Amino acid sequence: MMNDAIHDTHDTPAFVANAASWYEASARQRIDGLLDAGSFSEFLGPAERVTSPHLPLFDLPQQFDDGMVVGHGRLDGQPVFVAAQEGRFMGGAFGEVHGAKLTGLLRAARDTGKPVLILFDTGGVRLQEANAGELAIAEIMRALVEARVAGVPVIGLIGGRAGCYGGGGLLAACCSALAVSEQGRISVSGPEVIETNRGVEEFDAKDRALIWRTMGGKHRRLIGGADRYVADTPAAFRAAALALIGRAPTFDAAMLRAEQARLEARVERFGACKDALDVWRALGASAPEAIPGMPDEAFAALADQLQESPHDAR
């Protein structure tokens, strides 16, 4: 089915954003606001009714796209593949069908050379499909790496309601580049998981300010876990996607060694910090307490000032 849409010849329509807030938008609204108007064509849409075989066993409702929208379109005239998670369905969690759709899209990108945009909005793997969901993450990761080895840029965009947790956080780290908004929380373990396993003294899952300054987009941008910080609008994410596609790093052994060295240096530099405020202070921020309340434009300027030297590793 994917091959039917790979060589489309539509003219490039004007860009029209139909949702004011990326955070509030649905998966399809985000796609419509990101791509050239009218250019998106969906694979395995709701009419196909490709649903999870596992949810009925738990007497849980299904969704006809299983919470994953995949297809192709154009970004400023450039053909791209796009995948968007619906955070309002089971928290955007990965299951067998949900994951298989993204795996197939990445394999098509590997074979055709089209860039991929992944709109993450997920709490991780579905508990009801634990084994299938974990396998899906592994298959997606392999397909993502194969696409990058083939020279395909894979850009992650993060700013949804569910954040980007669990396996989604691992996949985001494998992308060529990431753009986040303030709402773009990224972490492998979520707040409740950390508190349950390590205790409230380690992490208070009810402390919203702690969550946002530890896992939120501002912190991820400052420590180099994201490449662009954007406002909470489709237009801002679109501009970031255009910029990041053009500067996606190569995926080779040299890049991996550089990334490993950078991670080791980060642990050495910030390992003794007890709070994100300590990290920001160590980065050179003169008033770290003011960062959470900074307007987007002012924060983006500060992040550019404090960031590390340009590099291929993230």
N, C-alpha and C positions, 0 to 999 in steps of 0.2 A: 504493500500500500504506500510506503514511503517513496518508492521510486516514481510513482505517478506524479509526484509534486516537486521533484527535484529540479526540473528545468523549466519552471514557470517563466513567463515573459510579460508579466503585468507591468504597465507603466508605474512609475513611482508616484504615489499619491502624496498629498500634503500631510504633514504630521498634525494630528488633532488629539489632544489629551481629553479623555472623557471622565476622569475622576480627579478630584482635587488632591486627595491624600492617598499615597501609596499604602500606608498602614491600614486605612479603612477600606481600600478597594478589594474586590474579589480577584481571584486568579485571572479570570478572563478580562476584567477591567484593567488589570495591570498590563496584560499583553496588549490590549487595544491602545493603552496610553503610551506604551513603549515603542511599538512598531509603527511603520508608515500606515496611514489610515487605509483600511480595507485590504491590507496585504496578507493578513493572517489566514492560513488554511490549516485546519486541525486534522491530526491523525487520530483515529479511534475515538471519536467524539462521543457524546452521550447517546446519540442515536444507535451506536454500535452495541451499547449496553455490555461492555466488557467490565465486569464487576468482580469483586473479591469472592472466591469460593469459600472463604473461611468465616466471614462475618455471620452468615445465617446460622452457623453452628452455635453461635453465642446469642442468637436472637437479637442481633444488632442491625440497624438500618444500613443499606448499601447506597452508594452514589454511582450514577451511571458512568462517570469517568474515573471512579475510584480516587478522587481527590488529586489527580495529576493531569494537567492539560499539556499536551505536546503537539507540535506542528511546525510549520515554517512560515516565514514572511520576509519582510524587507526592513532594514534599518538604514534610513537615509539612502535608499536605493540598493543597498548591499544585501544579497540573499543570506538569511541566517536561519538556523534552527532555534526553537525556543521551547522551554519547559517551565511550567509554573505550578507550584503546589497550592492547593486550596486549604489554607490554615483553618477554615471554618468547618471542615469535615475531618473529624477525629484528630484535630490538631495538626493536620498535614502529615500525619505519621506514615512511615513507610510500611507497605505490605507487599505481597507477592506481585499483584498486578500493577500497583502503583510504581513499584521499582522497575518492573519489566519494561514499562513504557519509557522510562528515562534511559534504561540500558539500551533499548533499541534505537532511540534517538541518537545517542552518543556513537553507536556503531555506524549509523548512517552518516554521521558527521565525519567519522574516521575515513569512510570510503569515498565521500564526496568532497571533503575539504571545506565544507561550510562551517563558519564559526557557530558556537553554541552559547546561548544565554540561558542561565538557570536562575529562576526566580524562587529562591528558597523561602519556605514558610513552614517550619516543621518542628515538632517536639521530639522527634526521633523515630523509633521503631514501634509499631503497634504491639502491645502486649498479647493481643489475641492471635497475632501471626508472628510470634517472636522468632522462631527458627527461619521461617520464610523471609521475614523482614531483614534479619541479619544477613542471610544469604544474598538478598537483594542489594544491600549496601555493598557487599564484597563484589558483586557482579558490576554494579555501577562504577565502583572505584576502578576496577580493571578496565572497563570501557572508557572511562574518563582519561586514564593514563594512556591508553592506546591511542585515543584521539589526539592528545597532546604530543605524543611521540611522533605522530603523523603530521604535526605542524598545525593542528587546529586550535585556535584560541577558544578557551572555555571560560566564560566570564560569569561570576556569581554576583547576584544582586540581592541584598538582604535588608529588609525593612518591614517585614510583615508582623502580624499579630502574634504568631506562635514563636517567633524568633528563628534561630537555627541551632538546634540542639541535637545531642546524640550522634547518630550516624550522619545526620545532615551537617553537623559541625566538622566531621572528618572529611566529608566530600567537599565542603567549602574550602578546606585547607589544601585540597588537591587541585583546585581551579587555577587557571593562569593568573587571574587577578580578581579582586573583590571590590565592590562598591557597597557602602553601608550608609544608612541614615542613623539618626540618634536612636531610633527604635530598633535597630538591627542587632539584637542580642545574639552573640555567638559563644557557644561553649559545648564541650562534649557532654559534661554532666550538668543537669539543670539544678536550680537552687534546692528543690525538695530532695533530690537524690543526694546531694552533698550533705544536707542537714541530716537526713535519715542515716547515712552511713558514717558520718564523722561527728555528728552532734551540733547543736545550735551554737556552741562556742566556736566551732569552726566556720559555720556559715548560717546566718539567720535568714531563712527563706521568707520571712514576713517583712524583712527590712528592704522595702522597695528601692530606697536610695542606694543601698549597698549593691543590690542586684544590677541596677542600671550603671553604676560607676565601675563595676567589676566586669560585666559581660556586655554592656551596651556599646553602641557604635562609636562613641567618642573615645572610649578606652581602647577599643580594638584598632582604631585608626592611629592613635598616638603610639602604641607599641609596635606598629607595623603589621598587625594581623589583617588589615584591610588597606587597600591602595588608594581609595577615594572616599571622602566623606561628602554626602550630598543632603540636600533638603528633602523633606518628605513629600515629594511630588513626582509624578511620572516624567515630567520634562527634565528634572534633575537627574533621575536615573538614566534616562535616554542619553543625555549628554555624557554621562560617565561611561556608559556602555560603548558609545562611539569612540571615546578617547582611549579606553582600555583595550579594545579590540586591536587598535593600531599599534599598541606597544606591548603586546603579550610576549613574555619571555620564551626562549627556547626551553625544551625539556630534555636535559641531558645530564650526564654524570657531574659535569662541572657545576651546573646549577644546583644539583642536590647537595654537593659538598659545601657550596657556599651557604645554602640554607641551613645545613647542619651546624656549620660554624657560627652562623648568626644566632641560632637558637641557643647554643652553648654560651655565647656571649651575653645573651639576654638573661639567662638563668644566673650567670655570674654577677651581672649588674643589678638585677632586681630581686634576687633570691631572698634577701633578708627583709624585703618590704612586707609590711603587714596589711596594707590597704592600697587601693588604686591611687589615693591621694599621695602616698609615699612614692609611688612609681612616677607620677606626674612631676613631683618635686625633683626627683632624681633626673628626669628628662630635661629639666631646666625651666619649668613653668614657675614664674614668680608668684603667682596667686592660684595654686591648684584648687583651692576651695571654690573659686569662681567658675571653674570649667563646666560643671554640670548645668549651670544656668546661662551659659554663653549662647547668644544667637548663632545660628548656623554659619553665617558668613564670617563672623569674628572667629569662631572656633576653627573653621577651615583654614583661615590665614595662620592661626597659631599652630595648627598641625603641620602645615607646610614649613613653618619656621623650625619646629622641633624635630622633624622627621630625620631619619638616617639618610646617608648618601644614597643616590639612586643605585639600584642593584636589580639583578634578575631574580634573586631569591626573595620570597616574601617573609 
